[in-house]
Amino acid sequence: MHIVHVDIRVKPESVPRFLDLVAVNRIHSLREPGITAFDLYRDAADPHLFLLFEVYRSPEDHEEHRKTTHYLEFRSQVQDCVDGTYGVRRFTPMFED
């Protein structure tokens, strides 16, 4: 299991477009055999801060995702929505039941 958190601050005027772009990317991403979860969360205190929560079967599946056409299109289109940089954190589970 390989978990990715992406913190993204979105320009206020770009929130609707950002949500549309993530929704399309999510649909295609969930069709990939190596992805088990792909969700978006909005910060309760800051409506312009979002968390992408992605779960992959392996780090290799994450790398394969980053080569897909839909990811590359998302990546190029979402840049105009982002307010500054975004943070990416990767996690591995400590317990596997």
Backbone torsions as a table, in degrees:
resi	resn	phi	psi	omega
1	MET	NA	140.1	-178.8
2	HIS	-138.5	121.0	-174.8
3	ILE	-113.9	135.8	-179.8
4	VAL	-124.8	129.3	172.7
5	HIS	-112.3	129.8	176.4
6	VAL	-123.4	114.3	176.0
7	ASP	-88.4	124.7	-176.9
8	ILE	-130.6	123.6	172.3
9	ARG	-95.3	126.0	-174.7
10	VAL	-109.5	139.3	175.7
11	LYS	-60.0	137.4	-177.1
12	PRO	-52.3	-42.7	-178.0
13	GLU	-74.2	-11.1	-177.2
14	SER	-101.5	-1.6	-176.2
15	VAL	-56.6	-47.9	-179.6
16	PRO	-59.4	-43.9	178.9
17	ARG	-64.9	-42.5	178.2
18	PHE	-56.9	-47.2	-179.8
19	LEU	-61.5	-40.0	177.4
20	ASP	-63.9	-44.3	-180.0
21	LEU	-63.1	-42.7	179.1
22	VAL	-65.8	-39.6	-179.2
23	ALA	-60.6	-43.7	178.9
24	VAL	-66.4	-45.5	178.7
25	ASN	-60.4	-39.1	-179.4
26	ARG	-63.0	-45.0	-179.8
27	ILE	-56.3	-49.1	-178.7
28	HIS	-69.9	-38.8	-178.1
29	SER	-63.6	-40.6	-178.7
30	LEU	-68.8	-11.9	175.0
31	ARG	-83.7	-12.6	178.9
32	GLU	-74.2	134.8	-177.8
33	PRO	-65.3	-22.5	-176.8
34	GLY	-90.0	0.2	-179.4
35	ILE	-108.6	128.1	178.9
36	THR	-106.4	-18.1	177.3
37	ALA	-155.1	144.1	178.2
38	PHE	-153.0	99.5	-172.8
39	ASP	-130.3	158.2	178.3
40	LEU	-123.7	134.9	178.8
41	TYR	-126.4	146.4	177.7
42	ARG	-109.1	135.8	179.0
43	ASP	-62.5	132.1	-177.6
44	ALA	-67.3	-27.9	-177.7
45	ALA	-99.3	-17.9	-176.4
46	ASP	-134.5	101.9	-174.3
47	PRO	-69.5	-2.3	179.1
48	HIS	-107.2	3.9	179.1
49	LEU	-109.7	127.1	-176.5
50	PHE	-126.2	155.9	175.7
51	LEU	-124.5	119.5	168.8
52	LEU	-88.1	127.7	-179.0
53	PHE	-118.1	113.9	-175.4
54	GLU	-123.8	135.9	177.8
55	VAL	-123.6	124.7	-179.7
56	TYR	-115.4	155.6	177.6
57	ARG	-69.9	-29.2	-178.7
58	SER	-156.8	163.2	174.0
59	PRO	-59.8	-32.7	178.3
60	GLU	-64.8	-36.6	177.0
61	ASP	-64.9	-35.8	176.2
62	HIS	-64.1	-43.2	178.6
63	GLU	-63.7	-38.9	177.6
64	GLU	-64.4	-40.2	177.8
65	HIS	-57.6	-41.3	-176.7
66	ARG	-69.5	-8.0	177.4
67	LYS	-99.7	-8.0	-175.7
68	THR	-71.1	152.1	178.6
69	THR	-60.2	-43.6	-176.9
70	HIS	-66.0	-36.8	177.0
71	TYR	-67.0	-45.3	-178.8
72	LEU	-62.8	-38.9	176.1
73	GLU	-65.3	-45.6	177.9
74	PHE	-57.3	-48.8	-176.7
75	ARG	-58.1	-43.1	-178.6
76	SER	-72.3	-34.9	-177.5
77	GLN	-79.3	-33.0	-174.0
78	VAL	-75.8	-18.7	-177.1
79	GLN	-55.7	-36.3	179.9
80	ASP	-69.5	-17.9	-178.9
81	CYS	-88.4	-22.8	-172.1
82	VAL	-79.2	135.3	177.4
83	ASP	-101.5	88.1	-177.7
84	GLY	93.7	-155.2	-178.6
85	THR	-90.4	168.4	175.0
86	TYR	-129.1	155.1	-176.1
87	GLY	-103.7	137.3	178.0
88	VAL	-119.8	128.5	175.8
89	ARG	-127.1	140.4	179.8
90	ARG	-117.5	139.2	-177.1
91	PHE	-130.8	151.6	170.0
92	THR	-123.1	144.6	-178.0
93	PRO	-70.0	147.0	178.0
94	MET	-92.0	-25.1	177.8
95	PHE	-126.4	131.5	176.7
96	GLU	-124.4	100.4	-178.9
97	ASP	-86.4	NA	NA
